[in-house]
Amino acid sequence: MSPRLPKPDADGHYPAVEYARVSLARKIIRDRVAAGLSQRQLALRAGIRVETLCRIETGKHTPSVPTIDKLDRALKAAEQRPRRRTRRSSRKSA
């Protein structure tokens, strides 16, 4: 589940840091799911701790630029790999 965007203030302005943090979290989640990776798989491929990725994806942590770069490279590499096909039971048509 994606973290919720922060609510705007009385003037309709969003808190910039929280908004950016949640927006980044949503993009990472979207890209990770599209690549068919679990949090553990992405963390291993990026060389970061699973706990760190979890905090990033919940919008509780602002990652450093090097961490974002590691995640970006791991996601791009995963996108370029062909997905494993699952075996489906073959059904004979009647």
C-alpha positions in Angstrom: 0.0 0.0 0.0 1.3 3.4 -0.9 1.8 6.1 1.8 -0.7 8.9 1.7 0.2 12.3 0.6 0.2 15.0 3.4 -2.7 17.2 3.7 -2.4 20.8 2.5 -2.4 23.7 4.9 -5.2 26.3 5.1 -3.8 28.1 2.1 -3.7 24.9 0.0 0.1 24.5 0.2 1.6 21.1 0.8 4.6 20.6 3.1 7.4 20.2 0.6 9.7 17.7 2.3 6.9 15.3 3.3 5.3 15.6 -0.2 8.6 14.9 -1.9 9.3 12.0 0.5 5.9 10.4 -0.2 6.1 11.0 -3.9 9.4 9.2 -4.1 8.1 6.4 -2.0 5.2 5.9 -4.3 7.4 5.9 -7.4 9.8 3.3 -5.9 6.9 1.1 -4.9 5.3 1.4 -8.4 8.6 0.5 -10.1 9.4 -2.3 -7.7 6.0 -3.9 -8.2 6.2 -3.5 -12.0 9.6 -5.2 -12.0 8.1 -8.1 -10.0 10.4 -7.6 -7.0 9.7 -8.0 -3.3 11.2 -5.4 -0.9 13.9 -8.0 0.1 14.8 -8.7 -3.5 15.1 -5.0 -4.4 17.1 -4.2 -1.2 19.6 -7.1 -2.0 20.0 -5.9 -5.6 20.5 -2.3 -4.5 22.9 -3.2 -1.7 20.8 -1.6 1.1 19.1 -3.0 4.2 15.6 -4.2 3.9 14.7 -2.0 6.9 16.0 1.0 5.0 13.9 0.3 2.0 10.9 -0.3 4.2 11.3 3.1 5.8 11.7 4.8 2.4 8.6 3.1 1.0 6.5 4.1 4.0 7.6 7.7 3.6 9.3 7.8 7.0 12.8 8.3 5.7 14.4 10.6 3.2 17.0 8.6 1.3 20.4 10.0 0.4 21.3 10.6 -3.2 23.6 7.6 -3.3 20.8 5.4 -2.0 18.4 6.7 -4.6 21.0 6.0 -7.2 21.5 2.4 -6.0 17.7 1.8 -6.1 17.4 3.4 -9.5 20.2 1.2 -10.9 18.7 -1.9 -9.4 15.2 -1.2 -10.7 16.5 -0.4 -14.2 18.5 -3.6 -14.3 15.4 -5.6 -13.2 13.3 -4.0 -15.9 15.8 -5.1 -18.6 15.8 -8.7 -17.4 13.1 -11.0 -18.9 10.6 -12.1 -16.3 10.4 -15.7 -15.2 7.5 -17.4 -16.6 5.4 -19.5 -14.3 4.3 -22.9 -15.2 0.7 -23.2 -15.9 -1.1 -26.4 -16.0 -2.1 -27.3 -19.5 -5.8 -27.9 -20.0 -7.1 -30.0 -22.9 -10.0 -28.4 -24.6 -13.1 -30.5 -24.8 
